[in-house]
Amino acid sequence: MATFMDVHDGFVGVTEAQLAEAHQADLDIQATEGVHFERAWLDPESGKVFCLSTGPSKDAVMRIHERAGHPTDQVYEVSVEA
Amino acid sequence: MATFMDVHDGFVGVTEAQLAEAHQADLDIQATEGVHFERAWLDPESGKVFCLSTGPSKDAVMRIHERAGHPTDQVYEVSVEA
């Protein structure tokens, strides 16, 4: 199991309720790929969202995000932590 | 107090010990700006580092990173979390 940070753009002005809804869409299907999303952080001014997850592969994380309706190709395997 | 995620590029091939050393350089001086770095994640393949912190302002976070020797202008105030 590896740890991933991914980045989404374009979430300008998104509210807490909207982020929770988008995150829930990931949570609802994450088990189908063995992925677990831990936390998501949003900067509504720049529209950046950062998601921390664990899972079997970068592709698995990308597939969950794509099926949940918010695809991104910015997924990084963060194998080192401090 | 706000929460921030910042991103560094160029840490390709950096080891766990080197990340710990860079992170410690932030910790050593963070109190001078009222910043607290919580966690840092590294993808040594792409060279991306993500740092999660709390502090009074984006500029305070930038000043600590600059004085610690690893400046970045990619600092995002993540005011919403899921």
Backbone of each chain as nested JSON, in Angstrom:
{
  "chains": [
    {"id": "A", "residues": [
      {"number": 1, "name": "MET", "atoms": {"N": [0.847, -1.194, 0.0], "CA": [0.0, 0.0, 0.0], "C": [0.886, 1.249, 0.0]}},
      {"number": 2, "name": "ALA", "atoms": {"N": [0.588, 2.172, -0.878], "CA": [1.382, 3.393, -0.992], "C": [0.525, 4.607, -0.627]}},
      {"number": 3, "name": "THR", "atoms": {"N": [1.198, 5.734, -0.422], "CA": [0.513, 6.981, -0.072], "C": [0.613, 7.943, -1.256]}},
      {"number": 4, "name": "PHE", "atoms": {"N": [-0.459, 8.656, -1.502], "CA": [-0.515, 9.558, -2.647], "C": [-1.044, 10.931, -2.239]}},
      {"number": 5, "name": "MET", "atoms": {"N": [-0.505, 11.956, -2.903], "CA": [-1.096, 13.295, -2.834], "C": [-1.502, 13.647, -4.251]}},
      {"number": 6, "name": "ASP", "atoms": {"N": [-2.74, 14.063, -4.425], "CA": [-3.123, 14.516, -5.757], "C": [-3.664, 15.928, -5.695]}},
      {"number": 7, "name": "VAL", "atoms": {"N": [-3.637, 16.573, -6.844], "CA": [-3.98, 17.983, -6.943], "C": [-5.029, 18.167, -8.036]}},
      {"number": 8, "name": "HIS", "atoms": {"N": [-6.063, 18.927, -7.715], "CA": [-7.094, 19.3, -8.683], "C": [-7.077, 20.82, -8.844]}},
      {"number": 9, "name": "ASP", "atoms": {"N": [-7.343, 21.266, -10.051], "CA": [-7.495, 22.692, -10.315], "C": [-8.948, 22.981, -10.69]}},
      {"number": 10, "name": "GLY", "atoms": {"N": [-9.333, 24.239, -10.575], "CA": [-10.64, 24.656, -11.084], "C": [-11.755, 24.687, -10.059]}},
      {"number": 11, "name": "PHE", "atoms": {"N": [-11.418, 24.492, -8.779], "CA": [-12.45, 24.51, -7.732], "C": [-12.606, 25.911, -7.115]}},
      {"number": 12, "name": "VAL", "atoms": {"N": [-12.532, 26.935, -7.96], "CA": [-12.644, 28.323, -7.49], "C": [-14.052, 28.572, -6.941]}},
      {"number": 13, "name": "GLY", "atoms": {"N": [-14.112, 29.118, -5.732], "CA": [-15.393, 29.486, -5.14], "C": [-16.225, 28.338, -4.609]}},
      {"number": 14, "name": "VAL", "atoms": {"N": [-15.633, 27.143, -4.618], "CA": [-16.37, 25.971, -4.13], "C": [-16.553, 26.069, -2.616]}},
      {"number": 15, "name": "THR", "atoms": {"N": [-17.735, 25.677, -2.145], "CA": [-18.065, 25.784, -0.722], "C": [-17.681, 24.507, 0.025]}},
      {"number": 16, "name": "GLU", "atoms": {"N": [-17.769, 24.581, 1.343], "CA": [-17.484, 23.418, 2.185], "C": [-18.453, 22.28, 1.858]}},
      {"number": 17, "name": "ALA", "atoms": {"N": [-19.736, 22.617, 1.649], "CA": [-20.731, 21.581, 1.337], "C": [-20.438, 20.924, -0.007]}},
      {"number": 18, "name": "GLN", "atoms": {"N": [-20.027, 21.727, -0.967], "CA": [-19.707, 21.178, -2.293], "C": [-18.46, 20.297, -2.247]}},
      {"number": 19, "name": "LEU", "atoms": {"N": [-17.468, 20.714, -1.454], "CA": [-16.269, 19.878, -1.32], "C": [-16.621, 18.564, -0.64]}},
      {"number": 20, "name": "ALA", "atoms": {"N": [-17.444, 18.645, 0.404], "CA": [-17.858, 17.429, 1.114], "C": [-18.596, 16.482, 0.173]}},
      {"number": 21, "name": "GLU", "atoms": {"N": [-19.409, 17.035, -0.719], "CA": [-20.161, 16.217, -1.678], "C": [-19.204, 15.546, -2.669]}},
      {"number": 22, "name": "ALA", "atoms": {"N": [-18.245, 16.31, -3.181], "CA": [-17.266, 15.753, -4.127], "C": [-16.433, 14.66, -3.449]}},
      {"number": 23, "name": "HIS", "atoms": {"N": [-16.032, 14.927, -2.211], "CA": [-15.224, 13.963, -1.456], "C": [-16.044, 12.692, -1.189]}},
      {"number": 24, "name": "GLN", "atoms": {"N": [-17.314, 12.875, -0.876], "CA": [-18.169, 11.717, -0.6], "C": [-18.314, 10.837, -1.841]}},
      {"number": 25, "name": "ALA", "atoms": {"N": [-18.324, 11.463, -3.013], "CA": [-18.412, 10.688, -4.261], "C": [-17.201, 9.766, -4.415]}},
      {"number": 26, "name": "ASP", "atoms": {"N": [-16.036, 10.225, -3.944], "CA": [-14.843, 9.362, -3.926], "C": [-15.016, 8.246, -2.896]}},
      {"number": 27, "name": "LEU", "atoms": {"N": [-15.435, 8.628, -1.69], "CA": [-15.56, 7.655, -0.596], "C": [-16.54, 6.539, -0.962]}},
      {"number": 28, "name": "ASP", "atoms": {"N": [-17.592, 6.904, -1.691], "CA": [-18.635, 5.933, -2.028], "C": [-18.115, 4.783, -2.89]}},
      {"number": 29, "name": "ILE", "atoms": {"N": [-17.077, 5.046, -3.686], "CA": [-16.602, 4.014, -4.619], "C": [-15.153, 3.603, -4.386]}},
      {"number": 30, "name": "GLN", "atoms": {"N": [-14.477, 4.22, -3.405], "CA": [-13.044, 3.982, -3.237], "C": [-12.701, 2.508, -2.976]}},
      {"number": 31, "name": "ALA", "atoms": {"N": [-13.594, 1.791, -2.299], "CA": [-13.306, 0.404, -1.939], "C": [-13.183, -0.495, -3.169]}},
      {"number": 32, "name": "THR", "atoms": {"N": [-13.805, -0.079, -4.257], "CA": [-13.752, -0.908, -5.467], "C": [-12.345, -0.974, -6.05]}},
      {"number": 33, "name": "GLU", "atoms": {"N": [-11.503, -0.033, -5.657], "CA": [-10.112, -0.017, -6.142], "C": [-9.117, -0.178, -4.996]}},
      {"number": 34, "name": "GLY", "atoms": {"N": [-9.612, -0.426, -3.787], "CA": [-8.71, -0.573, -2.642], "C": [-8.048, 0.726, -2.223]}},
      {"number": 35, "name": "VAL", "atoms": {"N": [-8.692, 1.855, -2.574], "CA": [-8.152, 3.182, -2.244], "C": [-8.851, 3.7, -0.996]}},
      {"number": 36, "name": "HIS", "atoms": {"N": [-8.128, 4.468, -0.189], "CA": [-8.744, 5.127, 0.964], "C": [-8.329, 6.6, 0.977]}},
      {"number": 37, "name": "PHE", "atoms": {"N": [-9.301, 7.484, 0.784], "CA": [-9.014, 8.917, 0.85], "C": [-9.059, 9.366, 2.301]}},
      {"number": 38, "name": "GLU", "atoms": {"N": [-7.942, 9.945, 2.755], "CA": [-7.851, 10.345, 4.161], "C": [-8.374, 11.753, 4.396]}},
      {"number": 39, "name": "ARG", "atoms": {"N": [-7.848, 12.704, 3.633], "CA": [-8.263, 14.09, 3.833], "C": [-8.229, 14.82, 2.498]}},
      {"number": 40, "name": "ALA", "atoms": {"N": [-8.99, 15.902, 2.416], "CA": [-8.956, 16.775, 1.238], "C": [-8.964, 18.215, 1.727]}},
      {"number": 41, "name": "TRP", "atoms": {"N": [-8.116, 19.039, 1.106], "CA": [-8.002, 20.447, 1.487], "C": [-8.274, 21.311, 0.267]}},
      {"number": 42, "name": "LEU", "atoms": {"N": [-9.047, 22.364, 0.444], "CA": [-9.419, 23.253, -0.663], "C": [-9.005, 24.686, -0.379]}},
      {"number": 43, "name": "ASP", "atoms": {"N": [-8.408, 25.307, -1.388], "CA": [-8.22, 26.757, -1.396], "C": [-9.214, 27.314, -2.412]}},
      {"number": 44, "name": "PRO", "atoms": {"N": [-10.357, 27.826, -1.952], "CA": [-11.388, 28.275, -2.896], "C": [-10.971, 29.5, -3.715]}},
      {"number": 45, "name": "GLU", "atoms": {"N": [-9.916, 30.185, -3.292], "CA": [-9.464, 31.36, -4.032], "C": [-8.709, 30.953, -5.309]}},
      {"number": 46, "name": "SER", "atoms": {"N": [-7.751, 30.027, -5.144], "CA": [-6.985, 29.557, -6.317], "C": [-7.7, 28.417, -7.028]}},
      {"number": 47, "name": "GLY", "atoms": {"N": [-8.619, 27.761, -6.315], "CA": [-9.314, 26.612, -6.89], "C": [-8.558, 25.302, -6.791]}},
      {"number": 48, "name": "LYS", "atoms": {"N": [-7.497, 25.279, -5.974], "CA": [-6.697, 24.055, -5.801], "C": [-7.322, 23.162, -4.734]}},
      {"number": 49, "name": "VAL", "atoms": {"N": [-7.385, 21.87, -5.029], "CA": [-7.741, 20.869, -4.027], "C": [-6.592, 19.869, -3.941]}},
      {"number": 50, "name": "PHE", "atoms": {"N": [-6.221, 19.524, -2.712], "CA": [-5.19, 18.523, -2.445], "C": [-5.862, 17.361, -1.72]}},
      {"number": 51, "name": "CYS", "atoms": {"N": [-5.644, 16.144, -2.226], "CA": [-6.208, 14.949, -1.587], "C": [-5.088, 14.019, -1.169]}},
      {"number": 52, "name": "LEU", "atoms": {"N": [-5.151, 13.553, 0.065], "CA": [-4.201, 12.566, 0.591], "C": [-4.912, 11.222, 0.621]}},
      {"number": 53, "name": "SER", "atoms": {"N": [-4.254, 10.204, 0.07], "CA": [-4.887, 8.887, 0.03], "C": [-3.856, 7.782, 0.17]}},
      {"number": 54, "name": "THR", "atoms": {"N": [-4.344, 6.588, 0.444], "CA": [-3.516, 5.397, 0.349], "C": [-4.199, 4.462, -0.644]}},
      {"number": 55, "name": "GLY", "atoms": {"N": [-3.398, 3.621, -1.27], "CA": [-3.966, 2.708, -2.25], "C": [-2.895, 1.887, -2.916]}},
      {"number": 56, "name": "PRO", "atoms": {"N": [-3.317, 1.003, -3.827], "CA": [-2.372, 0.093, -4.458], "C": [-1.54, 0.748, -5.561]}},
      {"number": 57, "name": "SER", "atoms": {"N": [-2.041, 1.815, -6.188], "CA": [-1.312, 2.423, -7.308], "C": [-1.871, 3.807, -7.629]}},
      {"number": 58, "name": "LYS", "atoms": {"N": [-1.053, 4.571, -8.323], "CA": [-1.458, 5.887, -8.81], "C": [-2.676, 5.758, -9.737]}},
      {"number": 59, "name": "ASP", "atoms": {"N": [-2.654, 4.743, -10.593], "CA": [-3.765, 4.532, -11.526], "C": [-5.079, 4.277, -10.798]}},
      {"number": 60, "name": "ALA", "atoms": {"N": [-5.012, 3.551, -9.685], "CA": [-6.232, 3.275, -8.917], "C": [-6.829, 4.579, -8.383]}},
      {"number": 61, "name": "VAL", "atoms": {"N": [-5.972, 5.461, -7.878], "CA": [-6.438, 6.764, -7.38], "C": [-7.06, 7.57, -8.523]}},
      {"number": 62, "name": "MET", "atoms": {"N": [-6.391, 7.568, -9.677], "CA": [-6.898, 8.315, -10.826], "C": [-8.253, 7.772, -11.285]}},
      {"number": 63, "name": "ARG", "atoms": {"N": [-8.408, 6.448, -11.26], "CA": [-9.678, 5.859, -11.702], "C": [-10.826, 6.253, -10.774]}},
      {"number": 64, "name": "ILE", "atoms": {"N": [-10.581, 6.27, -9.469], "CA": [-11.648, 6.674, -8.533], "C": [-12.044, 8.129, -8.792]}},
      {"number": 65, "name": "HIS", "atoms": {"N": [-11.051, 9.0, -8.902], "CA": [-11.365, 10.417, -9.134], "C": [-12.103, 10.609, -10.462]}},
      {"number": 66, "name": "GLU", "atoms": {"N": [-11.706, 9.859, -11.46], "CA": [-12.354, 9.996, -12.767], "C": [-13.814, 9.528, -12.694]}},
      {"number": 67, "name": "ARG", "atoms": {"N": [-14.027, 8.374, -12.087], "CA": [-15.396, 7.841, -11.989], "C": [-16.267, 8.719, -11.096]}},
      {"number": 68, "name": "ALA", "atoms": {"N": [-15.654, 9.393, -10.115], "CA": [-16.421, 10.268, -9.217], "C": [-16.717, 11.623, -9.868]}},
      {"number": 69, "name": "GLY", "atoms": {"N": [-16.145, 11.851, -11.055], "CA": [-16.495, 13.06, -11.794], "C": [-15.512, 14.21, -11.679]}},
      {"number": 70, "name": "HIS", "atoms": {"N": [-14.36, 13.96, -11.048], "CA": [-13.352, 15.021, -10.971], "C": [-11.967, 14.448, -11.262]}},
      {"number": 71, "name": "PRO", "atoms": {"N": [-11.732, 14.128, -12.539], "CA": [-10.454, 13.531, -12.931], "C": [-9.28, 14.487, -12.735]}},
      {"number": 72, "name": "THR", "atoms": {"N": [-8.117, 13.909, -12.464], "CA": [-6.874, 14.686, -12.444], "C": [-5.737, 13.78, -12.857]}},
      {"number": 73, "name": "ASP", "atoms": {"N": [-4.746, 14.358, -13.534], "CA": [-3.542, 13.581, -13.852], "C": [-2.383, 13.983, -12.94]}},
      {"number": 74, "name": "GLN", "atoms": {"N": [-2.669, 14.835, -11.954], "CA": [-1.634, 15.257, -11.001], "C": [-1.71, 14.396, -9.74]}},
      {"number": 75, "name": "VAL", "atoms": {"N": [-1.211, 13.175, -9.838], "CA": [-1.195, 12.261, -8.697], "C": [0.263, 11.895, -8.417]}},
      {"number": 76, "name": "TYR", "atoms": {"N": [0.689, 12.096, -7.192], "CA": [2.084, 11.886, -6.806], "C": [2.175, 10.827, -5.723]}},
      {"number": 77, "name": "GLU", "atoms": {"N": [3.066, 9.864, -5.941], "CA": [3.295, 8.863, -4.895], "C": [4.289, 9.444, -3.903]}},
      {"number": 78, "name": "VAL", "atoms": {"N": [3.807, 9.775, -2.717], "CA": [4.654, 10.431, -1.708], "C": [5.195, 9.337, -0.776]}},
      {"number": 79, "name": "SER", "atoms": {"N": [6.318, 8.782, -1.191], "CA": [6.885, 7.62, -0.503], "C": [7.703, 8.0, 0.721]}},
      {"number": 80, "name": "VAL", "atoms": {"N": [7.968, 9.298, 0.877], "CA": [8.777, 9.766, 2.007], "C": [7.98, 10.822, 2.765]}},
      {"number": 81, "name": "GLU", "atoms": {"N": [8.016, 10.748, 4.085], "CA": [7.27, 11.702, 4.905], "C": [8.156, 12.216, 6.038]}},
      {"number": 82, "name": "ALA", "atoms": {"N": [7.935, 13.463, 6.417], "CA": [8.677, 14.042, 7.547], "C": [7.676, 14.705, 8.475]}}
    ]},
    {"id": "B", "residues": [
      {"number": 1, "name": "MET", "atoms": {"N": [-5.684, 32.012, 13.035], "CA": [-4.723, 31.04, 12.514], "C": [-5.325, 30.315, 11.31]}},
      {"number": 2, "name": "ALA", "atoms": {"N": [-4.595, 30.247, 10.25], "CA": [-5.073, 29.613, 9.02], "C": [-4.227, 28.372, 8.717]}},
      {"number": 3, "name": "THR", "atoms": {"N": [-4.732, 27.562, 7.792], "CA": [-4.031, 26.343, 7.376], "C": [-3.539, 26.522, 5.942]}},
      {"number": 4, "name": "PHE", "atoms": {"N": [-2.345, 26.03, 5.688], "CA": [-1.73, 26.204, 4.376], "C": [-1.177, 24.886, 3.849]}},
      {"number": 5, "name": "MET", "atoms": {"N": [-1.253, 24.734, 2.522], "CA": [-0.526, 23.67, 1.848], "C": [0.435, 24.363, 0.897]}},
      {"number": 6, "name": "ASP", "atoms": {"N": [1.71, 23.991, 0.963], "CA": [2.623, 24.556, -0.024], "C": [3.317, 23.447, -0.776]}},
      {"number": 7, "name": "VAL", "atoms": {"N": [3.824, 23.821, -1.947], "CA": [4.403, 22.856, -2.878], "C": [5.801, 23.328, -3.275]}},
      {"number": 8, "name": "HIS", "atoms": {"N": [6.748, 22.399, -3.228], "CA": [8.115, 22.656, -3.704], "C": [8.408, 21.737, -4.874]}},
      {"number": 9, "name": "ASP", "atoms": {"N": [9.159, 22.236, -5.831], "CA": [9.629, 21.405, -6.937], "C": [11.145, 21.236, -6.82]}},
      {"number": 10, "name": "GLY", "atoms": {"N": [11.661, 20.23, -7.51], "CA": [13.114, 20.09, -7.623], "C": [13.752, 19.164, -6.612]}},
      {"number": 11, "name": "PHE", "atoms": {"N": [12.952, 18.438, -5.823], "CA": [13.505, 17.533, -4.816], "C": [13.649, 16.106, -5.372]}},
      {"number": 12, "name": "VAL", "atoms": {"N": [14.064, 16.009, -6.626], "CA": [14.213, 14.697, -7.269], "C": [15.339, 13.907, -6.592]}},
      {"number": 13, "name": "GLY", "atoms": {"N": [15.046, 12.676, -6.24], "CA": [16.068, 11.794, -5.669], "C": [16.428, 12.081, -4.225]}},
      {"number": 14, "name": "VAL", "atoms": {"N": [15.7, 12.998, -3.596], "CA": [15.998, 13.346, -2.201], "C": [15.612, 12.179, -1.279]}},
      {"number": 15, "name": "THR", "atoms": {"N": [16.448, 11.92, -0.289], "CA": [16.241, 10.795, 0.625], "C": [15.408, 11.216, 1.832]}},
      {"number": 16, "name": "GLU", "atoms": {"N": [15.009, 10.211, 2.602], "CA": [14.254, 10.476, 3.827], "C": [15.075, 11.339, 4.794]}},
      {"number": 17, "name": "ALA", "atoms": {"N": [16.369, 11.054, 4.909], "CA": [17.228, 11.826, 5.819], "C": [17.347, 13.279, 5.358]}},
      {"number": 18, "name": "GLN", "atoms": {"N": [17.458, 13.46, 4.055], "CA": [17.584, 14.823, 3.522], "C": [16.275, 15.604, 3.692]}},
      {"number": 19, "name": "LEU", "atoms": {"N": [15.145, 14.926, 3.516], "CA": [13.862, 15.597, 3.744], "C": [13.722, 15.967, 5.217]}},
      {"number": 20, "name": "ALA", "atoms": {"N": [14.111, 15.044, 6.09], "CA": [14.034, 15.322, 7.536], "C": [14.893, 16.526, 7.896]}},
      {"number": 21, "name": "GLU", "atoms": {"N": [16.065, 16.634, 7.277], "CA": [16.965, 17.749, 7.55], "C": [16.354, 19.074, 7.068]}},
      {"number": 22, "name": "ALA", "atoms": {"N": [15.786, 19.046, 5.858], "CA": [15.148, 20.258, 5.314], "C": [13.959, 20.673, 6.186]}},
      {"number": 23, "name": "HIS", "atoms": {"N": [13.167, 19.684, 6.59], "CA": [11.993, 19.947, 7.429], "C": [12.435, 20.504, 8.788]}},
      {"number": 24, "name": "GLN", "atoms": {"N": [13.531, 19.945, 9.329], "CA": [14.019, 20.409, 10.628], "C": [14.455, 21.875, 10.552]}},
      {"number": 25, "name": "ALA", "atoms": {"N": [15.002, 22.267, 9.413], "CA": [15.422, 23.665, 9.235], "C": [14.214, 24.609, 9.335]}},
      {"number": 26, "name": "ASP", "atoms": {"N": [13.051, 24.143, 8.866], "CA": [11.822, 24.92, 9.049], "C": [11.407, 24.943, 10.521]}},
      {"number": 27, "name": "LEU", "atoms": {"N": [11.415, 23.765, 11.132], "CA": [10.969, 23.651, 12.534], "C": [11.809, 24.524, 13.452]}},
      {"number": 28, "name": "ASP", "atoms": {"N": [13.109, 24.612, 13.144], "CA": [14.033, 25.35, 14.01], "C": [13.679, 26.832, 14.105]}},
      {"number": 29, "name": "ILE", "atoms": {"N": [13.075, 27.371, 13.068], "CA": [12.82, 28.822, 13.044], "C": [11.34, 29.178, 12.937]}},
      {"number": 30, "name": "GLN", "atoms": {"N": [10.463, 28.183, 12.848], "CA": [9.045, 28.457, 12.581], "C": [8.39, 29.344, 13.648]}},
      {"number": 31, "name": "ALA", "atoms": {"N": [8.847, 29.214, 14.89], "CA": [8.225, 29.969, 15.984], "C": [8.426, 31.474, 15.822]}},
      {"number": 32, "name": "THR", "atoms": {"N": [9.465, 31.859, 15.122], "CA": [9.726, 33.298, 14.947], "C": [8.638, 33.973, 14.122]}},
      {"number": 33, "name": "GLU", "atoms": {"N": [7.881, 33.184, 13.373], "CA": [6.793, 33.737, 12.544], "C": [5.429, 33.219, 12.993]}},
      {"number": 34, "name": "GLY", "atoms": {"N": [5.394, 32.45, 14.07], "CA": [4.127, 31.893, 14.544], "C": [3.576, 30.803, 13.64]}},
      {"number": 35, "name": "VAL", "atoms": {"N": [4.477, 30.17, 12.871], "CA": [4.082, 29.105, 11.94], "C": [4.341, 27.756, 12.602]}},
      {"number": 36, "name": "HIS", "atoms": {"N": [3.509, 26.766, 12.265], "CA": [3.753, 25.399, 12.729], "C": [3.603, 24.437, 11.553]}},
      {"number": 37, "name": "PHE", "atoms": {"N": [4.707, 23.807, 11.173], "CA": [4.652, 22.821, 10.101], "C": [4.226, 21.481, 10.681]}},
      {"number": 38, "name": "GLU", "atoms": {"N": [3.132, 20.937, 10.123], "CA": [2.593, 19.677, 10.656], "C": [3.224, 18.46, 9.993]}},
      {"number": 39, "name": "ARG", "atoms": {"N": [3.172, 18.421, 8.674], "CA": [3.688, 17.258, 7.961], "C": [4.269, 17.696, 6.627]}},
      {"number": 40, "name": "ALA", "atoms": {"N": [5.194, 16.887, 6.104], "CA": [5.74, 17.115, 4.762], "C": [5.797, 15.778, 4.05]}},
      {"number": 41, "name": "TRP", "atoms": {"N": [5.372, 15.785, 2.781], "CA": [5.357, 14.562, 1.982], "C": [6.203, 14.787, 0.725]}},
      {"number": 42, "name": "LEU", "atoms": {"N": [7.018, 13.812, 0.378], "CA": [7.916, 13.91, -0.777], "C": [7.656, 12.793, -1.772]}},
      {"number": 43, "name": "ASP", "atoms": {"N": [7.575, 13.161, -3.035], "CA": [7.646, 12.204, -4.136], "C": [9.021, 12.377, -4.766]}},
      {"number": 44, "name": "PRO", "atoms": {"N": [9.983, 11.51, -4.435], "CA": [11.348, 11.699, -4.932], "C": [11.478, 11.489, -6.441]}},
      {"number": 45, "name": "GLU", "atoms": {"N": [10.465, 10.89, -7.058], "CA": [10.53, 10.676, -8.508], "C": [10.235, 11.979, -9.269]}},
      {"number": 46, "name": "SER", "atoms": {"N": [9.145, 12.661, -8.89], "CA": [8.809, 13.932, -9.556], "C": [9.533, 15.11, -8.909]}},
      {"number": 47, "name": "GLY", "atoms": {"N": [10.015, 14.921, -7.67], "CA": [10.672, 16.004, -6.958], "C": [9.728, 16.95, -6.251]}},
      {"number": 48, "name": "LYS", "atoms": {"N": [8.444, 16.568, -6.141], "CA": [7.453, 17.425, -5.465], "C": [7.484, 17.19, -3.958]}},
      {"number": 49, "name": "VAL", "atoms": {"N": [7.437, 18.277, -3.204], "CA": [7.237, 18.206, -1.759], "C": [5.982, 19.017, -1.427]}},
      {"number": 50, "name": "PHE", "atoms": {"N": [5.13, 18.456, -0.578], "CA": [3.931, 19.121, -0.088], "C": [4.085, 19.314, 1.417]}},
      {"number": 51, "name": "CYS", "atoms": {"N": [3.881, 20.529, 1.888], "CA": [3.973, 20.809, 3.33], "C": [2.629, 21.343, 3.82]}},
      {"number": 52, "name": "LEU", "atoms": {"N": [2.163, 20.789, 4.916], "CA": [0.945, 21.253, 5.578], "C": [1.352, 22.048, 6.808]}},
      {"number": 53, "name": "SER", "atoms": {"N": [0.802, 23.247, 6.949], "CA": [1.176, 24.088, 8.082], "C": [0.008, 24.913, 8.561]}},
      {"number": 54, "name": "THR", "atoms": {"N": [0.158, 25.461, 9.748], "CA": [-0.757, 26.486, 10.227], "C": [0.075, 27.723, 10.535]}},
      {"number": 55, "name": "GLY", "atoms": {"N": [-0.558, 28.876, 10.451], "CA": [0.176, 30.105, 10.711], "C": [-0.696, 31.316, 10.492]}},
      {"number": 56, "name": "PRO", "atoms": {"N": [-0.113, 32.487, 10.72], "CA": [-0.9, 33.72, 10.623], "C": [-1.143, 34.18, 9.188]}},
      {"number": 57, "name": "SER", "atoms": {"N": [-0.275, 33.799, 8.249], "CA": [-0.427, 34.291, 6.87], "C": [0.425, 33.474, 5.91]}},
      {"number": 58, "name": "LYS", "atoms": {"N": [0.066, 33.56, 4.64], "CA": [0.828, 32.939, 3.564], "C": [2.262, 33.486, 3.551]}},
      {"number": 59, "name": "ASP", "atoms": {"N": [2.396, 34.794, 3.751], "CA": [3.722, 35.409, 3.733], "C": [4.61, 34.868, 4.847]}},
      {"number": 60, "name": "ALA", "atoms": {"N": [4.02, 34.594, 6.008], "CA": [4.81, 34.05, 7.122], "C": [5.362, 32.677, 6.746]}},
      {"number": 61, "name": "VAL", "atoms": {"N": [4.532, 31.845, 6.118], "CA": [4.99, 30.526, 5.67], "C": [6.112, 30.672, 4.644]}},
      {"number": 62, "name": "MET", "atoms": {"N": [5.929, 31.585, 3.704], "CA": [6.943, 31.804, 2.664], "C": [8.263, 32.282, 3.267]}},
      {"number": 63, "name": "ARG", "atoms": {"N": [8.17, 33.147, 4.265], "CA": [9.408, 33.657, 4.882], "C": [10.18, 32.547, 5.585]}},
      {"number": 64, "name": "ILE", "atoms": {"N": [9.479, 31.657, 6.289], "CA": [10.178, 30.547, 6.96], "C": [10.869, 29.66, 5.928]}},
      {"number": 65, "name": "HIS", "atoms": {"N": [10.149, 29.292, 4.88], "CA": [10.751, 28.428, 3.861], "C": [11.949, 29.11, 3.195]}},
      {"number": 66, "name": "GLU", "atoms": {"N": [11.828, 30.406, 2.965], "CA": [12.935, 31.122, 2.314], "C": [14.166, 31.162, 3.233]}},
      {"number": 67, "name": "ARG", "atoms": {"N": [13.938, 31.494, 4.502], "CA": [15.068, 31.572, 5.444], "C": [15.679, 30.194, 5.688]}},
      {"number": 68, "name": "ALA", "atoms": {"N": [14.864, 29.136, 5.578], "CA": [15.376, 27.774, 5.792], "C": [16.111, 27.246, 4.56]}},
      {"number": 69, "name": "GLY", "atoms": {"N": [16.071, 28.016, 3.469], "CA": [16.86, 27.639, 2.301], "C": [16.106, 26.934, 1.195]}},
      {"number": 70, "name": "HIS", "atoms": {"N": [14.766, 26.845, 1.314], "CA": [13.995, 26.209, 0.236], "C": [12.734, 27.03, -0.042]}},
      {"number": 71, "name": "PRO", "atoms": {"N": [12.942, 28.197, -0.666], "CA": [11.816, 29.094, -0.959], "C": [10.829, 28.479, -1.946]}},
      {"number": 72, "name": "THR", "atoms": {"N": [9.577, 28.877, -1.812], "CA": [8.553, 28.53, -2.809], "C": [7.517, 29.637, -2.845]}},
      {"number": 73, "name": "ASP", "atoms": {"N": [6.953, 29.868, -4.024], "CA": [5.853, 30.829, -4.116], "C": [4.523, 30.098, -4.269]}},
      {"number": 74, "name": "GLN", "atoms": {"N": [4.543, 28.775, -4.179], "CA": [3.31, 27.979, -4.296], "C": [2.772, 27.681, -2.896]}},
      {"number": 75, "name": "VAL", "atoms": {"N": [2.16, 28.67, -2.279], "CA": [1.572, 28.508, -0.948], "C": [0.077, 28.793, -1.051]}},
      {"number": 76, "name": "TYR", "atoms": {"N": [-0.739, 27.848, -0.615], "CA": [-2.193, 27.958, -0.755], "C": [-2.845, 27.938, 0.614]}},
      {"number": 77, "name": "GLU", "atoms": {"N": [-3.735, 28.888, 0.846], "CA": [-4.502, 28.882, 2.094], "C": [-5.684, 27.94, 1.912]}},
      {"number": 78, "name": "VAL", "atoms": {"N": [-5.609, 26.801, 2.576], "CA": [-6.662, 25.778, 2.412], "C": [-7.676, 25.963, 3.55]}},
      {"number": 79, "name": "SER", "atoms": {"N": [-8.638, 26.828, 3.272], "CA": [-9.593, 27.231, 4.303], "C": [-10.734, 26.247, 4.469]}},
      {"number": 80, "name": "VAL", "atoms": {"N": [-10.833, 25.28, 3.552], "CA": [-11.907, 24.291, 3.607], "C": [-11.294, 22.895, 3.608]}},
      {"number": 81, "name": "GLU", "atoms": {"N": [-11.833, 22.036, 4.455], "CA": [-11.301, 20.667, 4.55], "C": [-12.446, 19.653, 4.547]}},
      {"number": 82, "name": "ALA", "atoms": {"N": [-12.176, 18.49, 3.988], "CA": [-13.173, 17.428, 3.994], "C": [-12.5, 16.139, 4.454]}}
    ]}
  ]
}
